[in-house]
Amino acid sequence: MNLLGCLVAFAAMALAYLSSRNQRALARPLGRGAKVAAGALTAVALACWVVGETTLPGIFSTLTALMLGAVAFPYVIWLFKPADPKKAR
């Protein structure tokens, strides 16, 4: 259940990142449905972690997996699609 909790948490963060207006992976961010799906997957990840562990370690493990995904996905996108140096900010 712990591996499943990690995978679901990473999927939730991928959807949350791709639905953000600051994402650079897609031409347009995903819609509101992706944000709702990210929230639902977060709840599923929490349930997986709580079943695999007890309540409090499950909550903290879920938050840790979500934070890792939230930090990792922008860097992975940057690795495959670097920022354009000519783009004015």
C-alpha positions as a Markdown table, in Angstrom:
| # | Residue | x | y | z |
|---|---|---|---|---|
| 1 | Met | 0.0 | 0.0 | 0.0 |
| 2 | Asn | 2.9 | 2.3 | 0.6 |
| 3 | Leu | 4.1 | 2.1 | -3.0 |
| 4 | Leu | 0.6 | 2.6 | -4.2 |
| 5 | Gly | 0.2 | 5.7 | -1.9 |
| 6 | Cys | 3.4 | 7.2 | -3.4 |
| 7 | Leu | 2.3 | 6.6 | -7.0 |
| 8 | Val | -1.2 | 8.1 | -6.4 |
| 9 | Ala | 0.4 | 11.1 | -4.6 |
| 10 | Phe | 2.7 | 11.7 | -7.5 |
| 11 | Ala | -0.2 | 11.4 | -10.0 |
| 12 | Ala | -2.1 | 13.9 | -7.9 |
| 13 | Met | 0.8 | 16.3 | -8.0 |
| 14 | Ala | 1.3 | 15.8 | -11.7 |
| 15 | Leu | -2.4 | 16.8 | -12.3 |
| 16 | Ala | -2.1 | 19.7 | -10.0 |
| 17 | Tyr | 1.0 | 20.9 | -11.8 |
| 18 | Leu | -0.4 | 20.5 | -15.2 |
| 19 | Ser | -3.6 | 22.4 | -14.2 |
| 20 | Ser | -1.5 | 25.3 | -12.9 |
| 21 | Arg | -1.3 | 28.4 | -15.1 |
| 22 | Asn | 2.5 | 28.5 | -14.5 |
| 23 | Gln | 3.2 | 25.1 | -16.0 |
| 24 | Arg | 5.3 | 24.9 | -19.1 |
| 25 | Ala | 4.7 | 21.3 | -20.2 |
| 26 | Leu | 1.6 | 21.9 | -22.2 |
| 27 | Ala | 0.5 | 24.7 | -24.4 |
| 28 | Arg | -2.6 | 25.3 | -22.2 |
| 29 | Pro | -3.1 | 24.2 | -18.6 |
| 30 | Leu | -5.6 | 21.5 | -17.9 |
| 31 | Gly | -9.1 | 22.5 | -16.9 |
| 32 | Arg | -10.9 | 22.5 | -13.6 |
| 33 | Gly | -11.6 | 18.8 | -13.8 |
| 34 | Ala | -7.9 | 18.1 | -13.4 |
| 35 | Lys | -7.8 | 20.1 | -10.2 |
| 36 | Val | -10.8 | 18.1 | -8.9 |
| 37 | Ala | -9.1 | 14.9 | -9.9 |
| 38 | Ala | -5.9 | 16.0 | -8.2 |
| 39 | Gly | -7.9 | 16.5 | -5.0 |
| 40 | Ala | -9.6 | 13.1 | -5.3 |
| 41 | Leu | -6.3 | 11.4 | -5.9 |
| 42 | Thr | -4.9 | 13.1 | -2.9 |
| 43 | Ala | -7.7 | 11.7 | -0.8 |
| 44 | Val | -7.0 | 8.2 | -2.3 |
| 45 | Ala | -3.3 | 8.6 | -1.5 |
| 46 | Leu | -4.1 | 9.5 | 2.1 |
| 47 | Ala | -6.4 | 6.4 | 2.3 |
| 48 | Cys | -3.6 | 4.2 | 1.0 |
| 49 | Trp | -1.1 | 5.5 | 3.4 |
| 50 | Val | -3.4 | 5.3 | 6.4 |
| 51 | Val | -4.2 | 1.6 | 5.5 |
| 52 | Gly | -0.5 | 0.9 | 5.1 |
| 53 | Glu | 0.5 | 2.6 | 8.3 |
| 54 | Thr | -1.5 | 4.1 | 11.1 |
| 55 | Thr | -3.3 | 7.4 | 11.0 |
| 56 | Leu | -0.6 | 9.9 | 12.0 |
| 57 | Pro | 2.3 | 8.4 | 10.1 |
| 58 | Gly | 0.0 | 7.9 | 7.1 |
| 59 | Ile | -0.9 | 11.6 | 7.1 |
| 60 | Phe | 2.7 | 12.7 | 7.3 |
| 61 | Ser | 3.8 | 10.2 | 4.7 |
| 62 | Thr | 1.1 | 11.5 | 2.4 |
| 63 | Leu | 2.2 | 15.1 | 2.9 |
| 64 | Thr | 5.8 | 14.1 | 2.3 |
| 65 | Ala | 5.0 | 12.3 | -1.0 |
| 66 | Leu | 2.9 | 15.3 | -2.1 |
| 67 | Met | 5.7 | 17.7 | -1.3 |
| 68 | Leu | 8.2 | 15.6 | -3.1 |
| 69 | Gly | 6.0 | 15.5 | -6.2 |
| 70 | Ala | 5.3 | 19.3 | -6.0 |
| 71 | Val | 9.0 | 20.0 | -6.0 |
| 72 | Ala | 10.1 | 17.3 | -8.5 |
| 73 | Phe | 7.7 | 17.9 | -11.4 |
| 74 | Pro | 8.8 | 21.4 | -12.3 |
| 75 | Tyr | 12.4 | 20.3 | -12.3 |
| 76 | Val | 11.7 | 17.2 | -14.4 |
| 77 | Ile | 9.8 | 19.5 | -16.9 |
| 78 | Trp | 12.7 | 21.9 | -16.9 |
| 79 | Leu | 15.2 | 19.0 | -17.6 |
| 80 | Phe | 13.3 | 18.0 | -20.7 |
| 81 | Lys | 12.1 | 21.5 | -21.7 |
| 82 | Pro | 14.6 | 24.2 | -20.6 |
| 83 | Ala | 13.5 | 27.8 | -20.2 |
| 84 | Asp | 13.8 | 30.0 | -23.3 |
| 85 | Pro | 16.7 | 32.5 | -22.6 |
| 86 | Lys | 15.2 | 35.0 | -25.1 |
| 87 | Lys | 11.8 | 35.1 | -23.3 |
| 88 | Ala | 11.4 | 38.5 | -21.6 |
| 89 | Arg | 10.2 | 38.5 | -18.1 |
